[in-house]
């Protein structure tokens, strides 16, 4: 899911013929870009470090302390305003 990567990660597109219904494995030619990306991460320390740093920074978007207030607010906004309920608090 490229949208979860933000500024991190490598998005390597799937060949158009690969769909949820596809039962044939990708060919060596089709996965060559994937292999090249893995080898570059393995062989080039600076490239690896830059992508590691970006991935770590991007992962903070998904940290519980970041997501929790967003979910609390989202569900609080769903509650009908005419029917007051108890405040949403963390268990």
Phi and psi restraints in degrees (range 20) as a CNS / XPLOR table:
assign (resid 1 and name C) (resid 2 and name N)
       (resid 2 and name CA) (resid 2 and name C) 1.0 -55.4 20.0 2
assign (resid 2 and name N) (resid 2 and name CA)
       (resid 2 and name C) (resid 3 and name N) 1.0 -31.3 20.0 2
assign (resid 2 and name C) (resid 3 and name N)
       (resid 3 and name CA) (resid 3 and name C) 1.0 -64.7 20.0 2
assign (resid 3 and name N) (resid 3 and name CA)
       (resid 3 and name C) (resid 4 and name N) 1.0 -19.6 20.0 2
assign (resid 3 and name C) (resid 4 and name N)
       (resid 4 and name CA) (resid 4 and name C) 1.0 -83.8 20.0 2
assign (resid 4 and name N) (resid 4 and name CA)
       (resid 4 and name C) (resid 5 and name N) 1.0 -12.7 20.0 2
assign (resid 4 and name C) (resid 5 and name N)
       (resid 5 and name CA) (resid 5 and name C) 1.0 -81.2 20.0 2
assign (resid 5 and name N) (resid 5 and name CA)
       (resid 5 and name C) (resid 6 and name N) 1.0 -26.6 20.0 2
assign (resid 5 and name C) (resid 6 and name N)
       (resid 6 and name CA) (resid 6 and name C) 1.0 57.4 20.0 2
assign (resid 6 and name N) (resid 6 and name CA)
       (resid 6 and name C) (resid 7 and name N) 1.0 -124.0 20.0 2
assign (resid 6 and name C) (resid 7 and name N)
       (resid 7 and name CA) (resid 7 and name C) 1.0 -92.2 20.0 2
assign (resid 7 and name N) (resid 7 and name CA)
       (resid 7 and name C) (resid 8 and name N) 1.0 11.7 20.0 2
assign (resid 7 and name C) (resid 8 and name N)
       (resid 8 and name CA) (resid 8 and name C) 1.0 -114.4 20.0 2
assign (resid 8 and name N) (resid 8 and name CA)
       (resid 8 and name C) (resid 9 and name N) 1.0 165.3 20.0 2
assign (resid 8 and name C) (resid 9 and name N)
       (resid 9 and name CA) (resid 9 and name C) 1.0 80.1 20.0 2
assign (resid 9 and name N) (resid 9 and name CA)
       (resid 9 and name C) (resid 10 and name N) 1.0 168.4 20.0 2
assign (resid 9 and name C) (resid 10 and name N)
       (resid 10 and name CA) (resid 10 and name C) 1.0 -115.7 20.0 2
assign (resid 10 and name N) (resid 10 and name CA)
       (resid 10 and name C) (resid 11 and name N) 1.0 125.9 20.0 2
assign (resid 10 and name C) (resid 11 and name N)
       (resid 11 and name CA) (resid 11 and name C) 1.0 -100.6 20.0 2
assign (resid 11 and name N) (resid 11 and name CA)
       (resid 11 and name C) (resid 12 and name N) 1.0 112.4 20.0 2
assign (resid 11 and name C) (resid 12 and name N)
       (resid 12 and name CA) (resid 12 and name C) 1.0 -111.4 20.0 2
assign (resid 12 and name N) (resid 12 and name CA)
       (resid 12 and name C) (resid 13 and name N) 1.0 112.4 20.0 2
assign (resid 12 and name C) (resid 13 and name N)
       (resid 13 and name CA) (resid 13 and name C) 1.0 -65.4 20.0 2
assign (resid 13 and name N) (resid 13 and name CA)
       (resid 13 and name C) (resid 14 and name N) 1.0 149.4 20.0 2
assign (resid 13 and name C) (resid 14 and name N)
       (resid 14 and name CA) (resid 14 and name C) 1.0 -82.2 20.0 2
assign (resid 14 and name N) (resid 14 and name CA)
       (resid 14 and name C) (resid 15 and name N) 1.0 147.6 20.0 2
assign (resid 14 and name C) (resid 15 and name N)
       (resid 15 and name CA) (resid 15 and name C) 1.0 -59.1 20.0 2
assign (resid 15 and name N) (resid 15 and name CA)
       (resid 15 and name C) (resid 16 and name N) 1.0 144.6 20.0 2
assign (resid 15 and name C) (resid 16 and name N)
       (resid 16 and name CA) (resid 16 and name C) 1.0 -57.1 20.0 2
assign (resid 16 and name N) (resid 16 and name CA)
       (resid 16 and name C) (resid 17 and name N) 1.0 -29.4 20.0 2
assign (resid 16 and name C) (resid 17 and name N)
       (resid 17 and name CA) (resid 17 and name C) 1.0 -72.9 20.0 2
assign (resid 17 and name N) (resid 17 and name CA)
       (resid 17 and name C) (resid 18 and name N) 1.0 -15.7 20.0 2
assign (resid 17 and name C) (resid 18 and name N)
       (resid 18 and name CA) (resid 18 and name C) 1.0 -85.3 20.0 2
assign (resid 18 and name N) (resid 18 and name CA)
       (resid 18 and name C) (resid 19 and name N) 1.0 114.5 20.0 2
assign (resid 18 and name C) (resid 19 and name N)
       (resid 19 and name CA) (resid 19 and name C) 1.0 -129.0 20.0 2
assign (resid 19 and name N) (resid 19 and name CA)
       (resid 19 and name C) (resid 20 and name N) 1.0 173.2 20.0 2
assign (resid 19 and name C) (resid 20 and name N)
       (resid 20 and name CA) (resid 20 and name C) 1.0 -58.4 20.0 2
assign (resid 20 and name N) (resid 20 and name CA)
       (resid 20 and name C) (resid 21 and name N) 1.0 -21.9 20.0 2
assign (resid 20 and name C) (resid 21 and name N)
       (resid 21 and name CA) (resid 21 and name C) 1.0 -90.6 20.0 2
assign (resid 21 and name N) (resid 21 and name CA)
       (resid 21 and name C) (resid 22 and name N) 1.0 -9.8 20.0 2
assign (resid 21 and name C) (resid 22 and name N)
       (resid 22 and name CA) (resid 22 and name C) 1.0 -64.4 20.0 2
assign (resid 22 and name N) (resid 22 and name CA)
       (resid 22 and name C) (resid 23 and name N) 1.0 135.9 20.0 2
assign (resid 22 and name C) (resid 23 and name N)
       (resid 23 and name CA) (resid 23 and name C) 1.0 -116.7 20.0 2
assign (resid 23 and name N) (resid 23 and name CA)
       (resid 23 and name C) (resid 24 and name N) 1.0 -5.1 20.0 2
assign (resid 23 and name C) (resid 24 and name N)
       (resid 24 and name CA) (resid 24 and name C) 1.0 -94.4 20.0 2
assign (resid 24 and name N) (resid 24 and name CA)
       (resid 24 and name C) (resid 25 and name N) 1.0 139.1 20.0 2
assign (resid 24 and name C) (resid 25 and name N)
       (resid 25 and name CA) (resid 25 and name C) 1.0 -68.4 20.0 2
assign (resid 25 and name N) (resid 25 and name CA)
       (resid 25 and name C) (resid 26 and name N) 1.0 153.6 20.0 2
assign (resid 25 and name C) (resid 26 and name N)
       (resid 26 and name CA) (resid 26 and name C) 1.0 -65.5 20.0 2
assign (resid 26 and name N) (resid 26 and name CA)
       (resid 26 and name C) (resid 27 and name N) 1.0 151.4 20.0 2
assign (resid 26 and name C) (resid 27 and name N)
       (resid 27 and name CA) (resid 27 and name C) 1.0 -79.4 20.0 2
assign (resid 27 and name N) (resid 27 and name CA)
       (resid 27 and name C) (resid 28 and name N) 1.0 166.5 20.0 2
assign (resid 27 and name C) (resid 28 and name N)
       (resid 28 and name CA) (resid 28 and name C) 1.0 -59.6 20.0 2
assign (resid 28 and name N) (resid 28 and name CA)
       (resid 28 and name C) (resid 29 and name N) 1.0 -38.4 20.0 2
assign (resid 28 and name C) (resid 29 and name N)
       (resid 29 and name CA) (resid 29 and name C) 1.0 -64.2 20.0 2
assign (resid 29 and name N) (resid 29 and name CA)
       (resid 29 and name C) (resid 30 and name N) 1.0 -38.7 20.0 2
assign (resid 29 and name C) (resid 30 and name N)
       (resid 30 and name CA) (resid 30 and name C) 1.0 -69.1 20.0 2
assign (resid 30 and name N) (resid 30 and name CA)
       (resid 30 and name C) (resid 31 and name N) 1.0 -32.4 20.0 2
assign (resid 30 and name C) (resid 31 and name N)
       (resid 31 and name CA) (resid 31 and name C) 1.0 -94.0 20.0 2
assign (resid 31 and name N) (resid 31 and name CA)
       (resid 31 and name C) (resid 32 and name N) 1.0 -0.3 20.0 2
assign (resid 31 and name C) (resid 32 and name N)
       (resid 32 and name CA) (resid 32 and name C) 1.0 -54.4 20.0 2
assign (resid 32 and name N) (resid 32 and name CA)
       (resid 32 and name C) (resid 33 and name N) 1.0 -42.6 20.0 2
assign (resid 32 and name C) (resid 33 and name N)
       (resid 33 and name CA) (resid 33 and name C) 1.0 -63.5 20.0 2
assign (resid 33 and name N) (resid 33 and name CA)
       (resid 33 and name C) (resid 34 and name N) 1.0 -33.5 20.0 2
assign (resid 33 and name C) (resid 34 and name N)
       (resid 34 and name CA) (resid 34 and name C) 1.0 -65.9 20.0 2
assign (resid 34 and name N) (resid 34 and name CA)
       (resid 34 and name C) (resid 35 and name N) 1.0 -45.6 20.0 2
assign (resid 34 and name C) (resid 35 and name N)
       (resid 35 and name CA) (resid 35 and name C) 1.0 -63.1 20.0 2
assign (resid 35 and name N) (resid 35 and name CA)
       (resid 35 and name C) (resid 36 and name N) 1.0 -42.8 20.0 2
assign (resid 35 and name C) (resid 36 and name N)
       (resid 36 and name CA) (resid 36 and name C) 1.0 -60.9 20.0 2
assign (resid 36 and name N) (resid 36 and name CA)
       (resid 36 and name C) (resid 37 and name N) 1.0 -40.8 20.0 2
assign (resid 36 and name C) (resid 37 and name N)
       (resid 37 and name CA) (resid 37 and name C) 1.0 -65.2 20.0 2
assign (resid 37 and name N) (resid 37 and name CA)
       (resid 37 and name C) (resid 38 and name N) 1.0 -42.9 20.0 2
assign (resid 37 and name C) (resid 38 and name N)
       (resid 38 and name CA) (resid 38 and name C) 1.0 -63.1 20.0 2
assign (resid 38 and name N) (resid 38 and name CA)
       (resid 38 and name C) (resid 39 and name N) 1.0 -44.9 20.0 2
assign (resid 38 and name C) (resid 39 and name N)
       (resid 39 and name CA) (resid 39 and name C) 1.0 -63.2 20.0 2
assign (resid 39 and name N) (resid 39 and name CA)
       (resid 39 and name C) (resid 40 and name N) 1.0 -39.1 20.0 2
assign (resid 39 and name C) (resid 40 and name N)
       (resid 40 and name CA) (resid 40 and name C) 1.0 -65.3 20.0 2
assign (resid 40 and name N) (resid 40 and name CA)
       (resid 40 and name C) (resid 41 and name N) 1.0 -42.5 20.0 2
assign (resid 40 and name C) (resid 41 and name N)
       (resid 41 and name CA) (resid 41 and name C) 1.0 -61.0 20.0 2
assign (resid 41 and name N) (resid 41 and name CA)
       (resid 41 and name C) (resid 42 and name N) 1.0 -38.2 20.0 2
assign (resid 41 and name C) (resid 42 and name N)
       (resid 42 and name CA) (resid 42 and name C) 1.0 -71.8 20.0 2
assign (resid 42 and name N) (resid 42 and name CA)
       (resid 42 and name C) (resid 43 and name N) 1.0 -41.7 20.0 2
assign (resid 42 and name C) (resid 43 and name N)
       (resid 43 and name CA) (resid 43 and name C) 1.0 -90.3 20.0 2
assign (resid 43 and name N) (resid 43 and name CA)
       (resid 43 and name C) (resid 44 and name N) 1.0 -27.9 20.0 2
assign (resid 43 and name C) (resid 44 and name N)
       (resid 44 and name CA) (resid 44 and name C) 1.0 -108.1 20.0 2
assign (resid 44 and name N) (resid 44 and name CA)
       (resid 44 and name C) (resid 45 and name N) 1.0 102.3 20.0 2
assign (resid 44 and name C) (resid 45 and name N)
       (resid 45 and name CA) (resid 45 and name C) 1.0 -58.8 20.0 2
assign (resid 45 and name N) (resid 45 and name CA)
       (resid 45 and name C) (resid 46 and name N) 1.0 -41.5 20.0 2
assign (resid 45 and name C) (resid 46 and name N)
       (resid 46 and name CA) (resid 46 and name C) 1.0 -66.6 20.0 2
assign (resid 46 and name N) (resid 46 and name CA)
       (resid 46 and name C) (resid 47 and name N) 1.0 -40.7 20.0 2
assign (resid 46 and name C) (resid 47 and name N)
       (resid 47 and name CA) (resid 47 and name C) 1.0 -63.6 20.0 2
assign (resid 47 and name N) (resid 47 and name CA)
       (resid 47 and name C) (resid 48 and name N) 1.0 -45.7 20.0 2
assign (resid 47 and name C) (resid 48 and name N)
       (resid 48 and name CA) (resid 48 and name C) 1.0 -59.8 20.0 2
assign (resid 48 and name N) (resid 48 and name CA)
       (resid 48 and name C) (resid 49 and name N) 1.0 -48.5 20.0 2
assign (resid 48 and name C) (resid 49 and name N)
       (resid 49 and name CA) (resid 49 and name C) 1.0 -61.9 20.0 2
assign (resid 49 and name N) (resid 49 and name CA)
       (resid 49 and name C) (resid 50 and name N) 1.0 -41.8 20.0 2
assign (resid 49 and name C) (resid 50 and name N)
       (resid 50 and name CA) (resid 50 and name C) 1.0 -62.1 20.0 2
assign (resid 50 and name N) (resid 50 and name CA)
       (resid 50 and name C) (resid 51 and name N) 1.0 -43.9 20.0 2
assign (resid 50 and name C) (resid 51 and name N)
       (resid 51 and name CA) (resid 51 and name C) 1.0 -72.3 20.0 2
assign (resid 51 and name N) (resid 51 and name CA)
       (resid 51 and name C) (resid 52 and name N) 1.0 -33.4 20.0 2
assign (resid 51 and name C) (resid 52 and name N)
       (resid 52 and name CA) (resid 52 and name C) 1.0 -64.4 20.0 2
assign (resid 52 and name N) (resid 52 and name CA)
       (resid 52 and name C) (resid 53 and name N) 1.0 -44.8 20.0 2
assign (resid 52 and name C) (resid 53 and name N)
       (resid 53 and name CA) (resid 53 and name C) 1.0 -62.5 20.0 2
assign (resid 53 and name N) (resid 53 and name CA)
       (resid 53 and name C) (resid 54 and name N) 1.0 -45.3 20.0 2
assign (resid 53 and name C) (resid 54 and name N)
       (resid 54 and name CA) (resid 54 and name C) 1.0 -62.7 20.0 2
assign (resid 54 and name N) (resid 54 and name CA)
       (resid 54 and name C) (resid 55 and name N) 1.0 -42.6 20.0 2
assign (resid 54 and name C) (resid 55 and name N)
       (resid 55 and name CA) (resid 55 and name C) 1.0 -63.3 20.0 2
assign (resid 55 and name N) (resid 55 and name CA)
       (resid 55 and name C) (resid 56 and name N) 1.0 -42.4 20.0 2
assign (resid 55 and name C) (resid 56 and name N)
       (resid 56 and name CA) (resid 56 and name C) 1.0 -62.9 20.0 2
assign (resid 56 and name N) (resid 56 and name CA)
       (resid 56 and name C) (resid 57 and name N) 1.0 -46.1 20.0 2
assign (resid 56 and name C) (resid 57 and name N)
       (resid 57 and name CA) (resid 57 and name C) 1.0 -62.5 20.0 2
assign (resid 57 and name N) (resid 57 and name CA)
       (resid 57 and name C) (resid 58 and name N) 1.0 -43.1 20.0 2
assign (resid 57 and name C) (resid 58 and name N)
       (resid 58 and name CA) (resid 58 and name C) 1.0 -67.5 20.0 2
assign (resid 58 and name N) (resid 58 and name CA)
       (resid 58 and name C) (resid 59 and name N) 1.0 -32.4 20.0 2
assign (resid 58 and name C) (resid 59 and name N)
       (resid 59 and name CA) (resid 59 and name C) 1.0 -63.5 20.0 2
assign (resid 59 and name N) (resid 59 and name CA)
       (resid 59 and name C) (resid 60 and name N) 1.0 -22.6 20.0 2
assign (resid 59 and name C) (resid 60 and name N)
       (resid 60 and name CA) (resid 60 and name C) 1.0 -63.7 20.0 2
assign (resid 60 and name N) (resid 60 and name CA)
       (resid 60 and name C) (resid 61 and name N) 1.0 -24.1 20.0 2
assign (resid 60 and name C) (resid 61 and name N)
       (resid 61 and name CA) (resid 61 and name C) 1.0 -61.9 20.0 2
assign (resid 61 and name N) (resid 61 and name CA)
       (resid 61 and name C) (resid 62 and name N) 1.0 -24.3 20.0 2
assign (resid 61 and name C) (resid 62 and name N)
       (resid 62 and name CA) (resid 62 and name C) 1.0 -104.2 20.0 2
assign (resid 62 and name N) (resid 62 and name CA)
       (resid 62 and name C) (resid 63 and name N) 1.0 8.5 20.0 2
assign (resid 62 and name C) (resid 63 and name N)
       (resid 63 and name CA) (resid 63 and name C) 1.0 -68.1 20.0 2
assign (resid 63 and name N) (resid 63 and name CA)
       (resid 63 and name C) (resid 64 and name N) 1.0 142.8 20.0 2
assign (resid 63 and name C) (resid 64 and name N)
       (resid 64 and name CA) (resid 64 and name C) 1.0 -53.5 20.0 2
assign (resid 64 and name N) (resid 64 and name CA)
       (resid 64 and name C) (resid 65 and name N) 1.0 -40.7 20.0 2
assign (resid 64 and name C) (resid 65 and name N)
       (resid 65 and name CA) (resid 65 and name C) 1.0 -68.5 20.0 2
assign (resid 65 and name N) (resid 65 and name CA)
       (resid 65 and name C) (resid 66 and name N) 1.0 -18.3 20.0 2
assign (resid 65 and name C) (resid 66 and name N)
       (resid 66 and name CA) (resid 66 and name C) 1.0 -87.7 20.0 2
assign (resid 66 and name N) (resid 66 and name CA)
       (resid 66 and name C) (resid 67 and name N) 1.0 -44.4 20.0 2
assign (resid 66 and name C) (resid 67 and name N)
       (resid 67 and name CA) (resid 67 and name C) 1.0 -74.9 20.0 2
assign (resid 67 and name N) (resid 67 and name CA)
       (resid 67 and name C) (resid 68 and name N) 1.0 -36.2 20.0 2
assign (resid 67 and name C) (resid 68 and name N)
       (resid 68 and name CA) (resid 68 and name C) 1.0 -53.9 20.0 2
assign (resid 68 and name N) (resid 68 and name CA)
       (resid 68 and name C) (resid 69 and name N) 1.0 -52.0 20.0 2
assign (resid 68 and name C) (resid 69 and name N)
       (resid 69 and name CA) (resid 69 and name C) 1.0 -62.2 20.0 2
assign (resid 69 and name N) (resid 69 and name CA)
       (resid 69 and name C) (resid 70 and name N) 1.0 -30.8 20.0 2
assign (resid 69 and name C) (resid 70 and name N)
       (resid 70 and name CA) (resid 70 and name C) 1.0 -67.8 20.0 2
assign (resid 70 and name N) (resid 70 and name CA)
       (resid 70 and name C) (resid 71 and name N) 1.0 -43.1 20.0 2
assign (resid 70 and name C) (resid 71 and name N)
       (resid 71 and name CA) (resid 71 and name C) 1.0 -66.7 20.0 2
assign (resid 71 and name N) (resid 71 and name CA)
       (resid 71 and name C) (resid 72 and name N) 1.0 -42.2 20.0 2
assign (resid 71 and name C) (resid 72 and name N)
       (resid 72 and name CA) (resid 72 and name C) 1.0 -58.9 20.0 2
assign (resid 72 and name N) (resid 72 and name CA)
       (resid 72 and name C) (resid 73 and name N) 1.0 -46.6 20.0 2
assign (resid 72 and name C) (resid 73 and name N)
       (resid 73 and name CA) (resid 73 and name C) 1.0 -64.7 20.0 2
assign (resid 73 and name N) (resid 73 and name CA)
       (resid 73 and name C) (resid 74 and name N) 1.0 -42.3 20.0 2
assign (resid 73 and name C) (resid 74 and name N)
       (resid 74 and name CA) (resid 74 and name C) 1.0 -57.8 20.0 2
assign (resid 74 and name N) (resid 74 and name CA)
       (resid 74 and name C) (resid 75 and name N) 1.0 -50.2 20.0 2
assign (resid 74 and name C) (resid 75 and name N)
       (resid 75 and name CA) (resid 75 and name C) 1.0 -71.8 20.0 2
assign (resid 75 and name N) (resid 75 and name CA)
       (resid 75 and name C) (resid 76 and name N) 1.0 -30.6 20.0 2
assign (resid 75 and name C) (resid 76 and name N)
       (resid 76 and name CA) (resid 76 and name C) 1.0 -64.7 20.0 2
assign (resid 76 and name N) (resid 76 and name CA)
       (resid 76 and name C) (resid 77 and name N) 1.0 -38.6 20.0 2
assign (resid 76 and name C) (resid 77 and name N)
       (resid 77 and name CA) (resid 77 and name C) 1.0 -68.6 20.0 2
assign (resid 77 and name N) (resid 77 and name CA)
       (resid 77 and name C) (resid 78 and name N) 1.0 -23.3 20.0 2
assign (resid 77 and name C) (resid 78 and name N)
       (resid 78 and name CA) (resid 78 and name C) 1.0 -76.4 20.0 2
assign (resid 78 and name N) (resid 78 and name CA)
       (resid 78 and name C) (resid 79 and name N) 1.0 -25.2 20.0 2
assign (resid 78 and name C) (resid 79 and name N)
       (resid 79 and name CA) (resid 79 and name C) 1.0 -66.2 20.0 2
assign (resid 79 and name N) (resid 79 and name CA)
       (resid 79 and name C) (resid 80 and name N) 1.0 130.3 20.0 2
assign (resid 79 and name C) (resid 80 and name N)
       (resid 80 and name CA) (resid 80 and name C) 1.0 -59.8 20.0 2
assign (resid 80 and name N) (resid 80 and name CA)
       (resid 80 and name C) (resid 81 and name N) 1.0 133.8 20.0 2
assign (resid 80 and name C) (resid 81 and name N)
       (resid 81 and name CA) (resid 81 and name C) 1.0 -71.7 20.0 2
assign (resid 81 and name N) (resid 81 and name CA)
       (resid 81 and name C) (resid 82 and name N) 1.0 -21.6 20.0 2
assign (resid 81 and name C) (resid 82 and name N)
       (resid 82 and name CA) (resid 82 and name C) 1.0 -74.5 20.0 2
assign (resid 82 and name N) (resid 82 and name CA)
       (resid 82 and name C) (resid 83 and name N) 1.0 -18.3 20.0 2
assign (resid 82 and name C) (resid 83 and name N)
       (resid 83 and name CA) (resid 83 and name C) 1.0 -115.7 20.0 2
assign (resid 83 and name N) (resid 83 and name CA)
       (resid 83 and name C) (resid 84 and name N) 1.0 94.1 20.0 2
assign (resid 83 and name C) (resid 84 and name N)
       (resid 84 and name CA) (resid 84 and name C) 1.0 -66.7 20.0 2
assign (resid 84 and name N) (resid 84 and name CA)
       (resid 84 and name C) (resid 85 and name N) 1.0 139.0 20.0 2
assign (resid 84 and name C) (resid 85 and name N)
       (resid 85 and name CA) (resid 85 and name C) 1.0 -126.7 20.0 2
assign (resid 85 and name N) (resid 85 and name CA)
       (resid 85 and name C) (resid 86 and name N) 1.0 176.6 20.0 2
assign (resid 85 and name C) (resid 86 and name N)
       (resid 86 and name CA) (resid 86 and name C) 1.0 -66.6 20.0 2
assign (resid 86 and name N) (resid 86 and name CA)
       (resid 86 and name C) (resid 87 and name N) 1.0 151.8 20.0 2
assign (resid 86 and name C) (resid 87 and name N)
       (resid 87 and name CA) (resid 87 and name C) 1.0 -65.1 20.0 2
assign (resid 87 and name N) (resid 87 and name CA)
       (resid 87 and name C) (resid 88 and name N) 1.0 146.4 20.0 2
assign (resid 87 and name C) (resid 88 and name N)
       (resid 88 and name CA) (resid 88 and name C) 1.0 -78.3 20.0 2
assign (resid 88 and name N) (resid 88 and name CA)
       (resid 88 and name C) (resid 89 and name N) 1.0 120.6 20.0 2
assign (resid 88 and name C) (resid 89 and name N)
       (resid 89 and name CA) (resid 89 and name C) 1.0 -128.5 20.0 2
assign (resid 89 and name N) (resid 89 and name CA)
       (resid 89 and name C) (resid 90 and name N) 1.0 155.8 20.0 2
assign (resid 89 and name C) (resid 90 and name N)
       (resid 90 and name CA) (resid 90 and name C) 1.0 -72.9 20.0 2
assign (resid 90 and name N) (resid 90 and name CA)
       (resid 90 and name C) (resid 91 and name N) 1.0 133.0 20.0 2
